[in-house]
Amino acid sequence: MAQEHRLSRRRLLTISAGTLAVAAIAPATPALADQLVQNVPNPLLPPGKRGTILYTQRDATARRGIWNNPAPTMGYLGGPNFPADPDDLGPLVPLPGGFREVFQFLARAGFKQVEFAGYNQHAENQGGAAPPLTQSGRLLRENFPAYLDYARTLRGFLDEAGLEAIGNHGFIPNSWPGGPNGGMTTDDYDRFQIELEFASILGMPYMGTGGDPTGSSAKEAWDLAAQKWEAINDLAAPWRISIYPHNHADAYGFLQDGPMVQVTVDRVTGAPLPQPQMVRGESGIRKMQYYLDITPSTKCYCEIDIYWAHSAQHRFRWYYDWEGQRRESVFSPIDQIAAQPLRYPLYHAKDGERRDDQPVGVGEGYRMIPFGDPRSDIDYDAIFRRHRPRGYHNPNYEDDTAPGGAADPGRSLRHAVISGTNMANMAR
C-alpha cells in the first residue's frame, strides 16, 4: 500500500510540476529568444537525443544571471560568423546565469536533454538556491517539503525551455541493504527516497553518480559493489527510475582476480625491473565488464564516458596474468558499447585530441575539446552509426575544461553552441 501511495503522489507531483513555478516569475529575457542551431535533413542523432551535462556549464548556473541584476557578468557569446568561425567572439554582452536562463540558452543551442550535476545555483537567480538537506552531518528532514517545491520550480524551467531531464550526478547511499554494516541507515534511506522523489518530479528516467561502482581493482570489491547497485536499483524500481554509475578511465582497467604472483618486467615498458615484485595476477577481464557480467542486464545500467574510455585504451594496455607474465590487450570503446548496447543508455559525448607528448601507458593520452572540434581524434561518427536500437541512447556533451574563468566567462556557453551545432550537423 505504501508503494501505491508513493506512485500516485509521484504522478500528481509530476503533472503539476510544469505549471507551478513559471507562472510566478518574470518573463524570459528577450535576448535569449533566437534559435541558434538548425537541424540538417536525416540527422545521425535524433533531435530529441542531444543532451549536455550541466557540469560543463557549471560556471553559468553558479553565477547570478541577467534577470533583476543591475550589473550582470559581461562576456562574449559569438558574432555573426560564429560558430563557423569560433574566433568571431562578437560584442560584449550580459551573460545568462542560473538554471532558467541557462536552460533557455541550451535549448537555443540545439539541446533537448540535460543531465544535472547537482541542483544548486546562485541564490539571486529565479527560483533561488536549493534548500540544504544536511547540516553538520545531520539530515534536515524539515527541509524536505521545500526541497520538493524547488524540484517543481526546476521542472517548470525545463518545461518552459522545452528541455527534458535525463539524469543527475548526485546522492548515492554509502550504506545499503545487505551491506557489511547490517543494512542501510535510516538517514541514508530517507535521503535516497527524497532524492528519488525529486528526480521523479523532474521526470528523470535515470539517476546516478559521477563515480565508478567502486574505486578498488579487487574482484571482491566489485562483487560487493554489484550487490549494492542491484539493491539500490531495487529501491528505485517503485519510482520507475534506474540508478547508474558513471565511469572514468580506471573502470576499464584490469580486474585483480588471481593469486599473488612474482613479476620481473615493467607493466608499461616491458623493461626488466630492478628487482622482482609481488602483485596480484589478472585474468585480463576489464573491471566494468566484470560488473556487467555479474549484474542483471535488465536492472543495472551504466553511463560510459567516451573520452575516459579512450583514455583507458591509452592507459591500460598491459596486464600481469596468473603466472606473472606481461600480456597485451587493447581496449575498444566502440566495441564495448556495440557488444552490449542496452547496458549503456547514457554516455558522455566528451571529445578529445590525442596528446603526442604522452606515450602509450603514460598520462591521460588526450586533452578535452568541444564536441566535433576539427582536432578530434575520437570517431563519434562511427560510434553513433553503430547505435542499436536507433533512438535508444542518450549522449550528453561534456567538456570539463569548458569554463573560461574570469578571463572568458562566456566560453562554456560558446562551447555549448559549437558542440550543439556539430551534433546537429551530423547527417546519416
Buried (B, 14 or more C-beta within 10 A) or exposed (E): EEEEEBBEEBEEBBEEBBEBBBEEBEEBBEBBEEEBBEBEEEBBBEEEBBBBBBBBBBBBBBBBBBBEBEEBBEBBBBEEEBBEEBEBBBEEBBBBBBBBBBBBBBBBBBBBBBBBBBBBBBEBBBBBBBBEBEEEEEBBEEBBEBBBBBBBBBBBBBBBBEBBBBBBBBBBBEBBBEBEEEBBBEBBBBBBBBBBBBBBBBBBBBBBBBBBBBEBBBBEBBBBBBBBBBBBBBBBEBBEBBBBBBBBBBBBBBBBBBEEBEBEBBBBEEEEEEEEBEBBBBBBBBBBBBBBEBBEEEBBBBBBBBBBBBBBBBBBBBBBBBEBEBBEEEBEBBEBBBEBBEBBBBBBBBBBBBBEEBEBBEBBBBBBBBBBBEEBBBEBEEBBBEBEEEEEBBBBBBBEEBBBEEEEBBBBBBBBBBBBBBBBBBEE
